[in-house]
Amino acid sequence: MPRLRGRASGDAKCVTRLQLTFDDGPDPVWTPRILEALRGARLRATFYVIAKRAAAHSTIVKRARAEGHAVELHCDVHIRHTELSPHEGREDTRRALGRLTALDVRPARWRTPWGVQADWTEGVAREHSLELCGWDVDTHDWRGDSAETMLAATGPSLRGDAVVLLHDGLGPGARRADCGETLRFVQLLGAEATA
C-alpha cells in the first residue's frame, strides 16, 4: 500500500486530522459502507448532502449523526449556481433547508454543487447563517480512478488539517458506475490511521 508522503514516519495522527468530506449522498448502498469504513478507522467526516436524497434515506442521515459525523448542506437539486437565477437559488436553498430541518438537521456549513458560486450565493448564505466551504484536496473520485491512483495523486497534500473532497453518491457528471474505489480510498486512509 502506498504510504502518505509529507508526514513524519509513524505519524498516524496526520490521517486522523484530515477533514474528510463527502458530497452527493446519501446513497443507500455506498454511504452505509463508507460509514463502516470510517467507524473501523475511528475517523470522522462531514457529509454535504443533497436534501432530497437525505429525506429519502433519513435513517442513513440519523446513523451518520449518531456516529459523530457532521451533516451539512449541499443542495436540493444538484445544479451549478451560475445556471440558476437568484430566485431559483434562494428557492433551492429554502427547500433543502426545510427538508433537512424535518430530519432535525440544522446545517451551519454549505458546499455548493461543484463548488461553483454565483453573485447571489454569498447573500443567500448570509440570509441563512451558512458558512460557504470548499476543499483543499480533490481526489477526483468521480472519475472512477483506483483508490491507489487517487492516493498516489493526493498523497503529498494529505497532511495536517487538509479538507479532502470525496463523493458517497453518484452525482451529475460522474464517470463511474459506483463508489467502490472511494470506499477503498477511505479504507486505505483508515489503514494509515490505525498503523
C-alpha positions as a Markdown table, in Angstrom:
| # | Residue | x | y | z |
|---|---|---|---|---|
| 1 | Met | 0.0 | 0.0 | 0.0 |
| 2 | Pro | 1.3 | 3.5 | -0.8 |
| 3 | Arg | 2.3 | 5.4 | 2.3 |
| 4 | Leu | 1.2 | 9.0 | 2.7 |
| 5 | Arg | 4.0 | 11.4 | 1.9 |
| 6 | Gly | 4.7 | 14.7 | 3.6 |
| 7 | Arg | 4.3 | 13.4 | 7.1 |
| 8 | Ala | 6.7 | 12.2 | 9.8 |
| 9 | Ser | 7.2 | 8.5 | 9.8 |
| 10 | Gly | 4.8 | 6.8 | 12.1 |
| 11 | Asp | 2.6 | 9.9 | 12.5 |
| 12 | Ala | -0.8 | 8.3 | 12.1 |
| 13 | Lys | -2.3 | 11.5 | 13.7 |
| 14 | Cys | -1.9 | 13.2 | 10.4 |
| 15 | Val | -4.6 | 11.0 | 8.9 |
| 16 | Thr | -6.9 | 11.5 | 11.8 |
| 17 | Arg | -6.6 | 15.3 | 11.5 |
| 18 | Leu | -7.6 | 15.2 | 7.8 |
| 19 | Gln | -11.1 | 16.6 | 7.3 |
| 20 | Leu | -12.8 | 14.0 | 5.1 |
| 21 | Thr | -15.9 | 15.4 | 3.3 |
| 22 | Phe | -18.4 | 13.6 | 1.1 |
| 23 | Asp | -20.7 | 15.2 | -1.4 |
| 24 | Asp | -23.8 | 14.0 | -3.4 |
| 25 | Gly | -25.2 | 11.5 | -0.9 |
| 26 | Pro | -26.6 | 9.8 | 1.0 |
| 27 | Asp | -26.6 | 6.8 | -1.2 |
| 28 | Pro | -28.5 | 3.7 | 0.1 |
| 29 | Val | -25.7 | 1.3 | -0.9 |
| 30 | Trp | -22.4 | 3.2 | -0.6 |
| 31 | Thr | -22.9 | 5.6 | 2.3 |
| 32 | Pro | -23.5 | 2.8 | 4.9 |
| 33 | Arg | -20.3 | 1.1 | 3.6 |
| 34 | Ile | -18.4 | 4.3 | 3.9 |
| 35 | Leu | -19.7 | 4.8 | 7.4 |
| 36 | Glu | -18.5 | 1.3 | 8.3 |
| 37 | Ala | -15.0 | 2.1 | 7.0 |
| 38 | Leu | -14.9 | 5.3 | 8.9 |
| 39 | Arg | -16.0 | 3.6 | 12.1 |
| 40 | Gly | -13.4 | 0.9 | 11.7 |
| 41 | Ala | -10.7 | 3.5 | 11.3 |
| 42 | Arg | -12.1 | 5.8 | 14.0 |
| 43 | Leu | -12.3 | 8.7 | 11.5 |
| 44 | Arg | -15.0 | 11.4 | 11.4 |
| 45 | Ala | -16.3 | 13.1 | 8.3 |
| 46 | Thr | -18.6 | 15.8 | 7.1 |
| 47 | Phe | -21.4 | 14.8 | 4.7 |
| 48 | Tyr | -22.6 | 17.6 | 2.4 |
| 49 | Val | -26.0 | 16.0 | 1.5 |
| 50 | Ile | -28.4 | 16.5 | -1.4 |
| 51 | Ala | -31.5 | 17.2 | 0.7 |
| 52 | Lys | -33.9 | 15.2 | -1.5 |
| 53 | Arg | -31.7 | 12.2 | -1.0 |
| 54 | Ala | -31.4 | 12.8 | 2.7 |
| 55 | Ala | -35.1 | 12.9 | 3.0 |
| 56 | Ala | -35.4 | 9.7 | 1.1 |
| 57 | His | -32.8 | 8.0 | 3.2 |
| 58 | Ser | -33.3 | 9.6 | 6.6 |
| 59 | Thr | -32.1 | 6.5 | 8.6 |
| 60 | Ile | -28.7 | 6.9 | 7.0 |
| 61 | Val | -28.6 | 10.5 | 8.0 |
| 62 | Lys | -29.6 | 9.6 | 11.5 |
| 63 | Arg | -26.9 | 6.9 | 11.6 |
| 64 | Ala | -24.2 | 9.3 | 10.4 |
| 65 | Arg | -25.1 | 11.8 | 13.0 |
| 66 | Ala | -25.3 | 9.2 | 15.8 |
| 67 | Glu | -21.8 | 8.0 | 14.8 |
| 68 | Gly | -20.4 | 11.5 | 15.3 |
| 69 | His | -20.3 | 12.7 | 11.7 |
| 70 | Ala | -21.5 | 16.2 | 10.6 |
| 71 | Val | -24.3 | 16.6 | 8.1 |
| 72 | Glu | -24.3 | 19.8 | 6.2 |
| 73 | Leu | -26.0 | 21.4 | 3.2 |
| 74 | His | -25.0 | 20.6 | -0.4 |
| 75 | Cys | -28.3 | 21.4 | -2.3 |
| 76 | Asp | -31.8 | 20.2 | -3.1 |
| 77 | Val | -31.2 | 19.9 | -6.8 |
| 78 | His | -27.6 | 19.5 | -8.0 |
| 79 | Ile | -27.3 | 22.4 | -10.4 |
| 80 | Arg | -24.4 | 24.9 | -10.7 |
| 81 | His | -25.3 | 28.2 | -9.1 |
| 82 | Thr | -24.3 | 30.0 | -12.3 |
| 83 | Glu | -27.1 | 28.2 | -14.0 |
| 84 | Leu | -29.7 | 29.4 | -11.5 |
| 85 | Ser | -31.4 | 32.8 | -11.1 |
| 86 | Pro | -31.1 | 34.4 | -7.7 |
| 87 | His | -34.8 | 33.5 | -7.1 |
| 88 | Glu | -34.2 | 29.8 | -8.2 |
| 89 | Gly | -31.1 | 29.7 | -5.9 |
| 90 | Arg | -33.0 | 31.0 | -2.9 |
| 91 | Glu | -35.8 | 28.6 | -3.5 |
| 92 | Asp | -33.5 | 25.6 | -3.8 |
| 93 | Thr | -31.7 | 26.6 | -0.6 |
| 94 | Arg | -35.1 | 27.1 | 1.2 |
| 95 | Arg | -36.4 | 23.7 | 0.1 |
| 96 | Ala | -33.2 | 22.0 | 1.0 |
| 97 | Leu | -33.0 | 23.5 | 4.5 |
| 98 | Gly | -36.7 | 22.7 | 5.0 |
| 99 | Arg | -36.1 | 19.1 | 4.2 |
| 100 | Leu | -33.1 | 18.9 | 6.5 |
| 101 | Thr | -34.9 | 20.7 | 9.3 |
| 102 | Ala | -37.6 | 18.0 | 9.1 |
| 103 | Leu | -34.8 | 15.5 | 9.8 |
| 104 | Asp | -33.6 | 17.6 | 12.8 |
| 105 | Val | -30.5 | 18.7 | 10.8 |
| 106 | Arg | -29.7 | 22.4 | 11.0 |
| 107 | Pro | -26.7 | 23.0 | 8.8 |
| 108 | Ala | -24.1 | 25.6 | 9.6 |
| 109 | Arg | -22.0 | 25.0 | 6.5 |
| 110 | Trp | -22.7 | 24.9 | 2.8 |
| 111 | Arg | -20.8 | 23.4 | -0.1 |
| 112 | Thr | -22.4 | 24.4 | -3.3 |
| 113 | Pro | -22.7 | 21.9 | -6.3 |
| 114 | Trp | -19.3 | 21.6 | -7.9 |
| 115 | Gly | -18.1 | 24.3 | -5.5 |
| 116 | Val | -19.4 | 26.9 | -8.0 |
| 117 | Gln | -20.8 | 30.2 | -6.7 |
| 118 | Ala | -22.8 | 32.9 | -8.4 |
| 119 | Asp | -23.1 | 36.5 | -7.5 |
| 120 | Trp | -26.1 | 35.7 | -5.3 |
| 121 | Thr | -24.6 | 32.8 | -3.4 |
| 122 | Glu | -22.9 | 34.7 | -0.6 |
| 123 | Gly | -26.1 | 36.7 | 0.1 |
| 124 | Val | -28.2 | 33.6 | 0.4 |
| 125 | Ala | -25.5 | 32.1 | 2.7 |
| 126 | Arg | -25.7 | 35.1 | 4.9 |
| 127 | Glu | -29.5 | 35.0 | 5.0 |
| 128 | His | -29.3 | 31.5 | 6.4 |
| 129 | Ser | -26.2 | 32.0 | 8.6 |
| 130 | Leu | -24.3 | 29.4 | 6.5 |
| 131 | Glu | -20.6 | 29.3 | 6.1 |
| 132 | Leu | -19.5 | 28.6 | 2.5 |
| 133 | Cys | -17.0 | 25.8 | 2.4 |
| 134 | Gly | -14.7 | 24.4 | -0.2 |
| 135 | Trp | -11.8 | 21.9 | -0.1 |
| 136 | Asp | -8.0 | 21.7 | -0.2 |
| 137 | Val | -7.6 | 18.3 | -1.8 |
| 138 | Asp | -9.8 | 16.9 | -4.7 |
| 139 | Thr | -9.5 | 13.2 | -5.1 |
| 140 | His | -11.4 | 13.3 | -8.4 |
| 141 | Asp | -13.0 | 10.1 | -7.3 |
| 142 | Trp | -16.0 | 10.8 | -9.6 |
| 143 | Arg | -13.8 | 9.8 | -12.5 |
| 144 | Gly | -13.6 | 6.2 | -11.3 |
| 145 | Asp | -9.8 | 6.1 | -10.7 |
| 146 | Ser | -8.5 | 3.3 | -8.5 |
| 147 | Ala | -8.0 | 4.0 | -4.8 |
| 148 | Glu | -4.3 | 3.6 | -5.2 |
| 149 | Thr | -4.2 | 6.1 | -8.1 |
| 150 | Met | -6.1 | 8.6 | -6.0 |
| 151 | Leu | -3.8 | 8.1 | -3.0 |
| 152 | Ala | -0.7 | 8.5 | -5.2 |
| 153 | Ala | -2.1 | 11.7 | -6.7 |
| 154 | Thr | -3.2 | 13.3 | -3.5 |
| 155 | Gly | -0.7 | 11.8 | -1.0 |
| 156 | Pro | 1.6 | 14.8 | -0.9 |
| 157 | Ser | -1.4 | 17.1 | 0.0 |
| 158 | Leu | -2.8 | 14.7 | 2.7 |
| 159 | Arg | -1.4 | 16.3 | 5.8 |
| 160 | Gly | -2.4 | 18.5 | 8.6 |
| 161 | Asp | -6.0 | 19.7 | 8.6 |
| 162 | Ala | -6.5 | 19.4 | 4.8 |
| 163 | Val | -10.1 | 19.3 | 3.7 |
| 164 | Val | -10.5 | 16.3 | 1.4 |
| 165 | Leu | -13.3 | 16.1 | -1.2 |
| 166 | Leu | -14.9 | 12.7 | -1.8 |
| 167 | His | -18.3 | 11.6 | -3.0 |
| 168 | Asp | -20.5 | 9.0 | -1.3 |
| 169 | Gly | -23.2 | 9.3 | -4.1 |
| 170 | Leu | -23.3 | 9.4 | -7.9 |
| 171 | Gly | -23.9 | 12.9 | -8.9 |
| 172 | Pro | -24.3 | 14.6 | -12.2 |
| 173 | Gly | -21.1 | 14.3 | -14.3 |
| 174 | Ala | -19.9 | 11.1 | -12.5 |
| 175 | Arg | -17.9 | 8.9 | -14.9 |
| 176 | Arg | -18.0 | 5.9 | -12.5 |
| 177 | Ala | -20.7 | 3.2 | -12.1 |
| 178 | Asp | -20.3 | 3.0 | -8.3 |
| 179 | Cys | -18.4 | 4.4 | -5.3 |
| 180 | Gly | -16.3 | 1.3 | -4.7 |
| 181 | Glu | -13.0 | 3.0 | -5.2 |
| 182 | Thr | -14.0 | 5.8 | -2.9 |
| 183 | Leu | -14.7 | 3.2 | -0.3 |
| 184 | Arg | -11.3 | 1.6 | -0.9 |
| 185 | Phe | -9.6 | 5.0 | -0.6 |
| 186 | Val | -11.2 | 5.5 | 2.8 |
| 187 | Gln | -10.1 | 2.0 | 3.8 |
| 188 | Leu | -6.5 | 2.9 | 2.8 |
| 189 | Leu | -6.6 | 6.0 | 4.8 |
| 190 | Gly | -8.1 | 4.0 | 7.7 |
| 191 | Ala | -5.2 | 1.6 | 7.5 |
| 192 | Glu | -2.8 | 4.6 | 7.8 |
| 193 | Ala | -4.7 | 5.9 | 10.8 |
| 194 | Thr | -4.5 | 2.6 | 12.6 |
| 195 | Ala | -0.9 | 1.8 | 11.6 |
